């Protein structure tokens, strides 16, 4: 045994508060916090209210801070309670992921593969990535979850999701980000615009319209890519610029007034009939990179094999 292993063992051997922190306490706390009362929590957990109260009191004794402010009508999370709710959810998710991981370790070819896909690009995932996953893991069950980029990134970090497919690069110390597809952007706007008569729209002709950008709070990687390309193309991002929570909601927003947005070709199928989509003529290619995202040092061996296989495939296609 290495010396640093002994040091780490000694660190965990020291008696601390987590020695008394049962996962059951965390589960009861999360359900109580989300339901807002001991009574509703007891019903959801199929137990009695005094049991819930005791577990929460025991948890507060362990962490040595009050997690709830109790009133005659409701339970209110204290500031430390709000913080602990976030952490408790992470710990419960990680516990589930760890249990699933060791179950799959007995037969790495059989198990569940959890994939997160950014909303609006699902068809690209099915066409370009899913077939490779199924070829490498033919016996596995593939679970695909569509959501916004922030949600997917956080679930990759906490281990709930094994792989993610979304715009990149994703810069994070805990994640790897590998570009797998580069696709051109198209411009979309109302069919009532005079520009709708053109086959290809010069980018300078868009300056009379107002750009709708993805909201950087929910789609920071896709949104940052669009914003960077707009700035490089000398598109002025005025204060009147509108933001939307996804590329698909942007298609709804441009149906009225003098607005436009940039989208991928596959997203055009979600556009209202009043919207047209056109190629853009610009002084530089208007492309966006889609990445495969995974957690660094992911303990599932097939994840690393999959990324290596995908990387090798791309090198062959590029040569």
DRENGUPA-385539 format. One record per residue (C-alpha): residue in three letters; x, y, z. Coordinates in Angstrom, 1 decimal. Example, Ala and Ser with C-alpha at 12.3 -4.5 7.8 and 13.67 -1.06 7.14 Angstrom:
2
+-------+--------+--------+--------+
: kekol :      u :      v :      w :
+-------+--------+--------+--------+
:   Ala :   12.3 :   -4.5 :    7.8 :
:   Ser :   13.7 :   -1.1 :    7.1 :
+-------+--------+--------+--------+
***
This chain:
319
+-------+--------+--------+--------+
: kekol :      u :      v :      w :
+-------+--------+--------+--------+
:   Unk :    0.0 :    0.0 :    0.0 :
:   Unk :    1.4 :    3.4 :   -0.9 :
:   Unk :    2.1 :    6.0 :    1.7 :
:   Unk :   -0.5 :    8.5 :    0.3 :
:   Unk :   -3.1 :    5.7 :    0.5 :
:   Unk :   -2.4 :    5.3 :    4.2 :
:   Unk :   -2.7 :    9.0 :    4.7 :
:   Unk :   -6.0 :    9.1 :    2.9 :
:   Unk :   -7.2 :    6.1 :    5.0 :
:   Unk :   -6.2 :    8.0 :    8.1 :
:   Unk :   -8.1 :   11.1 :    7.1 :
:   Unk :  -11.3 :    9.1 :    6.6 :
:   Unk :  -10.8 :    7.2 :    9.8 :
:   Unk :  -10.9 :   10.3 :   12.0 :
:   Unk :  -14.4 :   10.7 :   13.6 :
:   Unk :  -16.3 :   13.6 :   12.2 :
:   Unk :  -19.9 :   14.7 :   11.7 :
:   Unk :  -20.3 :   12.6 :    8.6 :
:   Unk :  -19.9 :    9.5 :   10.7 :
:   Unk :  -23.5 :   10.1 :   11.9 :
:   Unk :  -24.9 :   11.4 :    8.5 :
:   Unk :  -27.2 :    8.7 :    7.3 :
:   Unk :  -28.5 :    8.9 :    3.7 :
:   Unk :  -32.0 :    8.5 :    5.1 :
:   Unk :  -31.6 :   11.8 :    6.9 :
:   Unk :  -30.8 :   13.5 :    3.6 :
:   Unk :  -33.7 :   11.9 :    1.9 :
:   Unk :  -36.1 :   13.0 :    4.6 :
:   Unk :  -34.7 :   16.5 :    4.6 :
:   Unk :  -35.0 :   16.9 :    0.8 :
:   Unk :  -38.6 :   15.6 :    0.7 :
:   Unk :  -39.5 :   17.8 :    3.6 :
:   Unk :  -37.9 :   20.9 :    2.1 :
:   Unk :  -39.5 :   20.3 :   -1.3 :
:   Unk :  -43.0 :   19.6 :    0.1 :
:   Unk :  -42.9 :   22.4 :    2.7 :
:   Unk :  -44.4 :   20.5 :    5.7 :
:   Unk :  -43.8 :   17.5 :    7.9 :
:   Unk :  -47.3 :   16.2 :    7.1 :
:   Unk :  -46.9 :   16.2 :    3.3 :
:   Unk :  -43.4 :   14.7 :    3.7 :
:   Unk :  -44.7 :   11.9 :    5.9 :
:   Unk :  -47.4 :   11.0 :    3.3 :
:   Unk :  -44.8 :   11.0 :    0.5 :
:   Unk :  -42.4 :    8.8 :    2.4 :
:   Unk :  -45.1 :    6.5 :    3.7 :
:   Unk :  -44.3 :    7.1 :    7.4 :
:   Unk :  -45.7 :    9.2 :   10.3 :
:   Unk :  -45.1 :   12.8 :   11.0 :
:   Unk :  -43.2 :   12.3 :   14.4 :
:   Unk :  -40.7 :   10.1 :   12.7 :
:   Unk :  -40.0 :   12.9 :   10.1 :
:   Unk :  -39.6 :   15.5 :   12.8 :
:   Unk :  -37.2 :   13.3 :   14.7 :
:   Unk :  -35.0 :   12.6 :   11.7 :
:   Unk :  -34.9 :   16.3 :   10.8 :
:   Unk :  -34.0 :   17.3 :   14.4 :
:   Unk :  -31.2 :   14.6 :   14.4 :
:   Unk :  -29.9 :   16.0 :   11.1 :
:   Unk :  -29.8 :   19.6 :   12.5 :
:   Unk :  -27.9 :   18.2 :   15.6 :
:   Unk :  -25.3 :   16.6 :   13.3 :
:   Unk :  -24.7 :   19.7 :   11.1 :
:   Unk :  -25.0 :   22.0 :   14.1 :
:   Unk :  -27.1 :   24.6 :   12.4 :
:   Unk :  -30.9 :   25.1 :   12.1 :
:   Unk :  -32.1 :   24.0 :    8.6 :
:   Unk :  -35.7 :   25.1 :    9.0 :
:   Unk :  -37.6 :   28.0 :   10.5 :
:   Unk :  -40.7 :   26.6 :   11.9 :
:   Unk :  -44.0 :   28.5 :   12.0 :
:   Unk :  -47.5 :   27.4 :   12.9 :
:   Unk :  -48.4 :   27.0 :    9.3 :
:   Unk :  -45.3 :   26.1 :    7.3 :
:   Unk :  -41.6 :   25.2 :    7.3 :
:   Unk :  -39.2 :   27.7 :    5.8 :
:   Unk :  -35.6 :   26.9 :    4.9 :
:   Unk :  -33.0 :   29.0 :    6.6 :
:   Unk :  -30.1 :   30.3 :    4.5 :
:   Unk :  -27.9 :   27.4 :    5.6 :
:   Unk :  -30.9 :   25.1 :    4.9 :
:   Unk :  -31.1 :   26.4 :    1.3 :
:   Unk :  -27.4 :   25.7 :    0.8 :
:   Unk :  -27.7 :   22.2 :    2.4 :
:   Unk :  -30.6 :   21.3 :    0.1 :
:   Unk :  -28.5 :   21.8 :   -2.9 :
:   Unk :  -25.7 :   19.7 :   -1.4 :
:   Unk :  -28.1 :   17.0 :   -0.1 :
:   Unk :  -29.5 :   16.5 :   -3.6 :
:   Unk :  -26.0 :   16.1 :   -5.0 :
:   Unk :  -25.1 :   13.5 :   -2.3 :
:   Unk :  -28.2 :   11.5 :   -3.0 :
:   Unk :  -27.6 :   11.6 :   -6.8 :
:   Unk :  -24.0 :   10.6 :   -6.3 :
:   Unk :  -25.0 :    7.7 :   -4.0 :
:   Unk :  -27.5 :    6.4 :   -6.6 :
:   Unk :  -24.8 :    6.7 :   -9.3 :
:   Unk :  -22.2 :    4.9 :   -7.2 :
:   Unk :  -24.6 :    2.0 :   -6.5 :
:   Unk :  -25.4 :    1.7 :  -10.2 :
:   Unk :  -21.7 :    1.9 :  -11.1 :
:   Unk :  -20.7 :   -1.1 :   -8.9 :
:   Unk :  -23.7 :   -3.1 :  -10.2 :
:   Unk :  -22.6 :   -2.5 :  -13.7 :
:   Unk :  -18.9 :   -3.3 :  -12.9 :
:   Unk :  -19.8 :   -7.0 :  -12.7 :
:   Unk :  -20.6 :   -6.9 :  -16.4 :
:   Unk :  -19.5 :   -3.7 :  -18.1 :
:   Unk :  -21.3 :   -4.7 :  -21.3 :
:   Unk :  -24.7 :   -4.6 :  -19.6 :
:   Unk :  -26.1 :   -1.6 :  -17.9 :
:   Unk :  -27.7 :    1.8 :  -18.3 :
:   Unk :  -26.1 :    4.6 :  -20.4 :
:   Unk :  -27.4 :    8.0 :  -19.4 :
:   Unk :  -27.0 :   10.6 :  -22.1 :
:   Unk :  -27.9 :   14.3 :  -22.0 :
:   Unk :  -28.7 :   16.2 :  -25.2 :
:   Unk :  -29.3 :   19.9 :  -25.5 :
:   Unk :  -32.8 :   20.7 :  -26.5 :
:   Unk :  -33.2 :   21.3 :  -30.2 :
:   Unk :  -30.3 :   19.1 :  -31.5 :
:   Unk :  -31.7 :   15.7 :  -30.7 :
:   Unk :  -31.9 :   14.7 :  -34.3 :
:   Unk :  -28.2 :   15.4 :  -34.8 :
:   Unk :  -27.5 :   13.1 :  -31.8 :
:   Unk :  -29.6 :   10.3 :  -33.2 :
:   Unk :  -27.9 :   10.6 :  -36.6 :
:   Unk :  -24.3 :   11.0 :  -35.6 :
:   Unk :  -23.7 :    9.6 :  -32.1 :
:   Unk :  -26.4 :    7.1 :  -31.0 :
:   Unk :  -25.4 :    4.5 :  -33.6 :
:   Unk :  -21.8 :    4.5 :  -32.3 :
:   Unk :  -23.0 :    4.1 :  -28.7 :
:   Unk :  -25.3 :    1.2 :  -29.6 :
:   Unk :  -22.5 :   -0.5 :  -31.6 :
:   Unk :  -20.1 :   -0.4 :  -28.7 :
:   Unk :  -22.7 :   -1.2 :  -26.0 :
:   Unk :  -25.3 :   -3.4 :  -27.8 :
:   Unk :  -26.7 :   -4.9 :  -24.6 :
:   Unk :  -27.0 :   -1.6 :  -22.7 :
:   Unk :  -30.2 :    0.4 :  -22.1 :
:   Unk :  -29.7 :    4.0 :  -23.4 :
:   Unk :  -31.5 :    6.7 :  -21.5 :
:   Unk :  -31.7 :   10.0 :  -23.3 :
:   Unk :  -32.5 :   13.2 :  -21.5 :
:   Unk :  -33.1 :   16.5 :  -23.2 :
:   Unk :  -32.6 :   19.7 :  -21.2 :
:   Unk :  -30.9 :   23.1 :  -21.2 :
:   Unk :  -27.1 :   23.2 :  -21.2 :
:   Unk :  -26.7 :   24.2 :  -17.5 :
:   Unk :  -28.8 :   21.3 :  -16.3 :
:   Unk :  -26.9 :   18.9 :  -18.5 :
:   Unk :  -23.5 :   20.2 :  -17.4 :
:   Unk :  -24.4 :   19.9 :  -13.7 :
:   Unk :  -25.7 :   16.4 :  -14.2 :
:   Unk :  -22.5 :   15.4 :  -15.9 :
:   Unk :  -20.5 :   16.7 :  -13.0 :
:   Unk :  -22.5 :   14.9 :  -10.3 :
:   Unk :  -22.4 :   11.6 :  -12.3 :
:   Unk :  -26.1 :   11.4 :  -13.1 :
:   Unk :  -25.3 :   11.6 :  -16.9 :
:   Unk :  -22.4 :    9.7 :  -18.5 :
:   Unk :  -22.2 :   11.7 :  -21.8 :
:   Unk :  -23.6 :   14.9 :  -23.1 :
:   Unk :  -24.1 :   16.3 :  -26.6 :
:   Unk :  -24.3 :   20.0 :  -27.0 :
:   Unk :  -22.6 :   23.2 :  -28.3 :
:   Unk :  -19.0 :   23.7 :  -27.1 :
:   Unk :  -16.3 :   24.0 :  -26.1 :
:   Unk :  -17.3 :   23.5 :  -22.5 :
:   Unk :  -14.5 :   24.9 :  -20.3 :
:   Unk :  -14.6 :   23.2 :  -16.9 :
:   Unk :  -11.9 :   21.7 :  -14.7 :
:   Unk :  -14.0 :   18.6 :  -14.1 :
:   Unk :  -15.1 :   17.9 :  -17.7 :
:   Unk :  -13.6 :   16.9 :  -21.1 :
:   Unk :  -15.0 :   18.5 :  -24.2 :
:   Unk :  -14.4 :   17.0 :  -27.7 :
:   Unk :  -15.7 :   18.5 :  -30.9 :
:   Unk :  -17.4 :   15.9 :  -33.1 :
:   Unk :  -19.5 :   17.9 :  -35.6 :
:   Unk :  -19.1 :   21.4 :  -37.2 :
:   Unk :  -22.2 :   22.7 :  -38.8 :
:   Unk :  -23.2 :   25.9 :  -40.6 :
:   Unk :  -25.6 :   28.4 :  -39.2 :
:   Unk :  -28.6 :   29.7 :  -41.1 :
:   Unk :  -30.5 :   32.9 :  -40.5 :
:   Unk :  -34.2 :   32.8 :  -39.8 :
:   Unk :  -36.7 :   35.7 :  -40.0 :
:   Unk :  -40.3 :   36.5 :  -41.0 :
:   Unk :  -41.4 :   35.5 :  -44.5 :
:   Unk :  -42.8 :   39.0 :  -44.8 :
:   Unk :  -39.3 :   40.6 :  -44.8 :
:   Unk :  -38.0 :   41.7 :  -48.2 :
:   Unk :  -34.9 :   39.6 :  -47.5 :
:   Unk :  -37.1 :   36.5 :  -47.9 :
:   Unk :  -36.8 :   36.9 :  -51.7 :
:   Unk :  -33.1 :   36.2 :  -51.6 :
:   Unk :  -31.5 :   32.7 :  -52.0 :
:   Unk :  -28.5 :   33.8 :  -49.8 :
:   Unk :  -28.6 :   36.7 :  -47.4 :
:   Unk :  -25.5 :   38.9 :  -47.2 :
:   Unk :  -24.8 :   39.4 :  -43.5 :
:   Unk :  -24.6 :   43.2 :  -43.8 :
:   Unk :  -28.3 :   43.2 :  -44.9 :
:   Unk :  -29.3 :   42.0 :  -41.5 :
:   Unk :  -28.2 :   45.2 :  -39.8 :
:   Unk :  -31.7 :   46.7 :  -40.3 :
:   Unk :  -33.2 :   43.9 :  -38.2 :
:   Unk :  -32.8 :   43.1 :  -34.5 :
:   Unk :  -31.0 :   39.9 :  -33.4 :
:   Unk :  -32.5 :   37.5 :  -30.9 :
:   Unk :  -29.8 :   35.8 :  -28.9 :
:   Unk :  -30.0 :   32.6 :  -26.8 :
:   Unk :  -30.1 :   33.4 :  -23.1 :
:   Unk :  -26.6 :   32.9 :  -21.6 :
:   Unk :  -28.1 :   31.9 :  -18.3 :
:   Unk :  -29.7 :   28.7 :  -19.7 :
:   Unk :  -27.7 :   28.1 :  -23.0 :
:   Unk :  -24.3 :   29.7 :  -22.3 :
:   Unk :  -22.3 :   27.6 :  -24.7 :
:   Unk :  -24.6 :   27.8 :  -27.7 :
:   Unk :  -25.3 :   31.4 :  -26.8 :
:   Unk :  -21.7 :   32.4 :  -26.5 :
:   Unk :  -20.9 :   30.8 :  -29.9 :
:   Unk :  -23.7 :   32.8 :  -31.6 :
:   Unk :  -22.7 :   36.0 :  -29.8 :
:   Unk :  -19.0 :   35.6 :  -30.7 :
:   Unk :  -19.8 :   34.9 :  -34.4 :
:   Unk :  -22.1 :   37.9 :  -34.5 :
:   Unk :  -19.4 :   40.2 :  -33.0 :
:   Unk :  -16.8 :   38.9 :  -35.5 :
:   Unk :  -19.2 :   39.6 :  -38.3 :
:   Unk :  -19.6 :   43.2 :  -37.1 :
:   Unk :  -23.2 :   42.7 :  -36.1 :
:   Unk :  -23.9 :   45.4 :  -33.5 :
:   Unk :  -25.5 :   43.9 :  -30.4 :
:   Unk :  -27.7 :   46.8 :  -29.4 :
:   Unk :  -29.5 :   47.2 :  -26.1 :
:   Unk :  -32.7 :   46.3 :  -27.8 :
:   Unk :  -31.4 :   42.8 :  -28.5 :
:   Unk :  -33.9 :   40.2 :  -27.2 :
:   Unk :  -32.8 :   36.9 :  -25.5 :
:   Unk :  -34.7 :   33.6 :  -25.4 :
:   Unk :  -34.1 :   30.5 :  -23.3 :
:   Unk :  -33.5 :   28.2 :  -26.3 :
:   Unk :  -33.0 :   28.3 :  -30.1 :
:   Unk :  -36.5 :   26.9 :  -30.4 :
:   Unk :  -38.1 :   29.7 :  -28.4 :
:   Unk :  -36.1 :   32.2 :  -30.5 :
:   Unk :  -38.0 :   30.9 :  -33.6 :
:   Unk :  -41.2 :   31.8 :  -32.0 :
:   Unk :  -39.9 :   35.3 :  -31.0 :
:   Unk :  -39.0 :   36.3 :  -34.5 :
:   Unk :  -42.4 :   35.7 :  -35.9 :
:   Unk :  -43.3 :   39.3 :  -35.2 :
:   Unk :  -41.6 :   42.6 :  -35.9 :
:   Unk :  -38.1 :   43.0 :  -37.4 :
:   Unk :  -36.3 :   40.2 :  -35.6 :
:   Unk :  -34.0 :   37.4 :  -36.8 :
:   Unk :  -32.0 :   34.6 :  -35.2 :
:   Unk :  -29.3 :   32.2 :  -36.2 :
:   Unk :  -30.2 :   28.5 :  -36.1 :
:   Unk :  -28.9 :   25.1 :  -37.3 :
:   Unk :  -30.6 :   23.6 :  -40.3 :
:   Unk :  -32.2 :   20.8 :  -38.2 :
:   Unk :  -33.9 :   23.3 :  -35.9 :
:   Unk :  -35.7 :   24.8 :  -38.9 :
:   Unk :  -38.2 :   22.0 :  -38.7 :
:   Unk :  -39.6 :   23.5 :  -35.5 :
:   Unk :  -40.1 :   27.0 :  -37.1 :
:   Unk :  -43.6 :   28.3 :  -37.7 :
:   Unk :  -44.8 :   28.5 :  -41.3 :
:   Unk :  -44.4 :   32.3 :  -41.2 :
:   Unk :  -40.6 :   31.9 :  -40.8 :
:   Unk :  -38.1 :   31.3 :  -43.6 :
:   Unk :  -34.5 :   30.0 :  -43.2 :
:   Unk :  -31.7 :   31.1 :  -45.4 :
:   Unk :  -27.9 :   30.5 :  -45.9 :
:   Unk :  -25.8 :   33.5 :  -44.9 :
:   Unk :  -23.0 :   35.1 :  -46.9 :
:   Unk :  -20.4 :   36.5 :  -44.5 :
:   Unk :  -16.7 :   37.5 :  -44.3 :
:   Unk :  -16.0 :   34.3 :  -42.3 :
:   Unk :  -17.7 :   30.9 :  -42.0 :
:   Unk :  -20.7 :   31.0 :  -39.6 :
:   Unk :  -20.2 :   27.6 :  -38.1 :
:   Unk :  -21.0 :   26.1 :  -34.7 :
:   Unk :  -19.2 :   23.1 :  -33.1 :
:   Unk :  -21.1 :   20.4 :  -31.3 :
:   Unk :  -19.2 :   18.5 :  -28.6 :
:   Unk :  -19.3 :   15.3 :  -26.6 :
:   Unk :  -18.9 :   16.1 :  -22.9 :
:   Unk :  -17.9 :   13.7 :  -20.2 :
:   Unk :  -16.5 :   13.8 :  -16.7 :
:   Unk :  -12.8 :   13.5 :  -16.3 :
:   Unk :  -11.7 :   10.2 :  -14.9 :
:   Unk :  -15.2 :    8.7 :  -15.4 :
:   Unk :  -15.0 :    5.3 :  -13.7 :
:   Unk :  -17.1 :    3.6 :  -16.3 :
:   Unk :  -14.5 :    2.0 :  -18.7 :
:   Unk :  -16.8 :    2.1 :  -21.7 :
:   Unk :  -17.0 :    5.9 :  -21.6 :
:   Unk :  -13.3 :    6.3 :  -22.2 :
:   Unk :  -13.3 :    3.6 :  -24.9 :
:   Unk :  -16.2 :    5.3 :  -26.6 :
:   Unk :  -14.5 :    8.7 :  -26.7 :
:   Unk :  -11.3 :    7.2 :  -28.0 :
:   Unk :  -13.2 :    5.3 :  -30.7 :
:   Unk :  -15.1 :    8.5 :  -31.7 :
:   Unk :  -11.8 :   10.5 :  -31.8 :
:   Unk :  -10.1 :    7.8 :  -34.0 :
:   Unk :  -13.1 :    7.8 :  -36.3 :
:   Unk :  -13.0 :   11.6 :  -36.7 :
:   Unk :   -9.2 :   11.5 :  -37.4 :
:   Unk :   -9.8 :    8.9 :  -40.2 :
:   Unk :  -12.6 :   11.0 :  -41.7 :
:   Unk :  -10.4 :   14.1 :  -41.7 :
:   Unk :   -7.3 :   12.4 :  -43.2 :
+-------+--------+--------+--------+
***
